[in-house]
Amino acid sequence: MKVSKRTMTALVSALMLGSGAIGMAKADCGFGFDNSCADDDHVQVGVWLCEDMDSCDCQPNVGCSNGYYRDYLLDPNEPNNNVACDTLGGWRPDDEGYSGAFGAWINGAHVEVHPADYGKLGDYAGNVKAKIGMGDYCTGPQYWDVGLSAWDDDNDQPGDWWFDDAIQVKSVRPYVDFEQMWGSEPAPGVGVKMNVWPDRHMSIPYDQATDVPNLPDGSIQKPEDQVWCLDGSGAGFPYGGVWWGGWGEHYPQVPAGSILFGLYDGGVAPRDGCDTSRSDYCNSVDQDNTCLGVRLYQNGDNVIPSSWDDDFVAETYIKMRDLCDDSYTACINTTDGSEDDEAGICTDNAFTKPDGTPFYNDDGSAQLWFTNYIVQVVPNCDWF
């Protein structure tokens, strides 16, 4: 079994304050000022997403005059905190944090560390990078397998990166490259991520930072996620899979209205990535005969499944062909949302009961409640 790492990957308001200058009590700080807005244990990182690099007007140590500005505080000392994924505020205008950046077409990015923070990174800003994601929650395709460095060694200045073609951005993953800075070893396997929302269609809210009364009884459940490095060949449970108990405000119960699964180049701490990238894995795996298998269980507090074949609530299988498809989003509603106003965002009727029929609740509620899961790569998958 590969170790499961709960990342709490999110647009976290304490670490990412959106567009414009950081709104902290510390005055006269940030890019364009001598002082960083970061405290002694963090570094300030700015990423500008540019629809046109020429008109973005980026200057070293100042940033850019135009573009979508994202601001982060990263911890250069604790790898377990190296887990941020900026969801760019999502696409719903009424979601808190909506910025208009999600889904924007850009042809470049500027990545920079505040000069006052270089000493916290071994005097090399290039130990910070940002991955520009074209999928939800930093899953799916990245513009490059490697992150965009905050330092351009060739030009001896902060990183200005032009893209060959315009891309539609949906997420940004800023991180400290501990493998480069400390020589950390990569974890074996391919990165897999699971994101759970309390309602169908990746809602509500889309991000993991906002408290919204979003369950039928008026209680709150934030979206949650897990990330692992899995044996991509499928060694069978327990060696090739992962399992875990509940999390969140309703522990040990998890109310799931929709779940996103994706191949993920972020990996688990301390390295930003598993030892097999998404692109390398997709080029080598038998995409049509290999699946990601998922089973959800109702076992109670601190009772993990002893076997894949333990009594389960629902299951689904996703072909690697879909997870390797840059245009496909493997988001699944746990109940049928085909009549919802947002119908079509996530797939319906893919979670099935043990008898093979689509999962549903007799009372018509949207949530599938579970306490435990097993996720594993399944070779020779004949579920379809």
PyMOL commands that set and color helices and strands:
alter all, ss='L'
color gray80, all
select helices_A, chain A and resi 53-56+79-81+115-121+125-127+136-138+178-182+278-284+320-323
alter helices_A, ss='H'
color red, helices_A
select strands_A, chain A and resi 43-50+58-59+63-64+68-74+105-113+128-133+148-149+159-168+171-176+187-197+224-230+241-244+254-256+258-263+274-276+291-297+314-319+331-333+368-370+372-378
alter strands_A, ss='S'
color yellow, strands_A
deselect
rebuild
show_as cartoon
